[in-house]
Amino acid sequence: MVDWAQMYGVQQAPGVGVYSNDGKDYFAATESDLPAGTPVVCVPSELVISSSKVAEEFGGSLYEAEQRLARGG
């Protein structure tokens, strides 16, 4: 998971690790104290799923996107 994320431009601050207890769900945690307000993970906007991106990809409206996803496609 970490290798994939790094390959696509996700960056993490030093002292931040990505962990899983079951190999399915992942979480970020600090390995040491960081100053308040320190960015810990930077995710490129191309990897973020937003309602506007979904609507754009699936026909221009969020309602249509929801219907297509509900139909499995």
Summary of the structure (lengths in Angstrom):
residues: 73
radius of gyration: 16.6
end to end distance: 25.4
largest distance: 46.4
contacts: 138
relative contact order: 0.15
helix: 34%
strand: 19%
